[in-house]
Amino acid sequence: MILTDNMMPIADGKEFIRGVRALDEYRNTPLVMMSSSPKQVALAAGSGREIEVSAFLAKPFMVEDLLDLVERLIGKADEGTGRQVRH
């Protein structure tokens, strides 16, 4: 699982995600985009299919929300592979 911010110093989150998705070994890795800007989250969510994001997370967020999201996305990924998840 990869967590990335939408706004970074060199490349924005969308550029980063496109680069990651171009690499075969990360094509099916769950990706979560975070942003402190509600407008940026909404814009990114609108283009979610275009950039292949698994989920969006608005900052600030509660630790419980992050843990629930991780469990949901990692559980989804493991259902398809049959791998065991260690908690």
C-alpha positions in Angstrom: 0.0 0.0 0.0 1.3 3.5 -0.9 0.1 6.7 0.8 0.9 9.9 -1.0 0.0 13.5 -0.6 -1.7 15.4 -3.5 0.7 18.4 -3.1 4.4 17.7 -3.0 7.5 19.9 -3.6 8.6 18.4 -7.0 5.7 16.5 -8.5 2.0 16.5 -7.5 0.3 13.4 -6.3 -1.3 12.7 -9.7 2.1 12.7 -11.5 3.5 10.4 -8.8 0.6 8.0 -9.1 0.9 7.9 -12.9 4.6 7.1 -12.5 3.9 4.3 -10.0 1.2 2.8 -12.1 3.5 2.7 -15.0 5.7 0.2 -13.1 4.5 -3.4 -13.5 5.4 -4.4 -9.9 3.1 -1.7 -8.5 0.2 -1.9 -11.0 -2.1 -3.6 -8.4 -0.7 -2.0 -5.3 -3.4 0.0 -3.4 -2.8 3.8 -3.6 -4.3 6.4 -1.3 -4.1 10.1 -2.0 -4.2 12.5 0.9 -4.9 16.2 0.8 -5.6 18.9 3.4 -7.6 20.8 0.8 -11.3 19.7 0.4 -11.2 21.2 -3.1 -8.2 19.2 -4.0 -9.8 16.0 -2.6 -12.9 16.7 -4.7 -10.9 17.4 -7.8 -8.7 14.3 -7.3 -11.8 12.2 -6.6 -13.3 13.3 -9.9 -10.3 12.1 -11.7 -9.8 9.0 -9.6 -10.4 6.6 -12.5 -8.0 8.5 -14.7 -5.2 8.2 -12.2 -6.1 4.8 -10.7 -6.4 5.8 -7.0 -7.8 3.2 -4.6 -9.0 5.8 -2.1 -8.9 9.5 -1.0 -8.2 10.7 2.5 -8.9 14.2 3.6 -6.4 15.7 6.2 -6.5 16.0 9.1 -7.9 12.5 9.7 -8.4 10.3 12.7 -5.9 7.4 13.2 -8.9 5.1 13.3 -10.0 6.2 9.8 -6.6 5.5 8.4 -6.4 2.1 10.1 -9.9 1.2 8.8 -8.9 2.3 5.3 -5.6 0.2 5.4 -7.5 -2.8 6.6 -10.1 -2.5 3.9 -7.6 -2.0 1.1 -5.1 -4.5 2.2 -7.9 -7.0 2.8 -9.2 -6.4 -0.7 -5.8 -6.9 -2.2 -5.2 -10.1 -0.3 -8.6 -11.6 -1.2 -7.5 -11.7 -4.8 -4.1 -13.3 -4.0 -5.0 -15.6 -1.2 -2.1 -14.2 0.9 -2.4 -14.0 4.7 -2.3 -10.6 6.4 -0.5 -10.2 9.7 -2.0 -7.8 12.1 
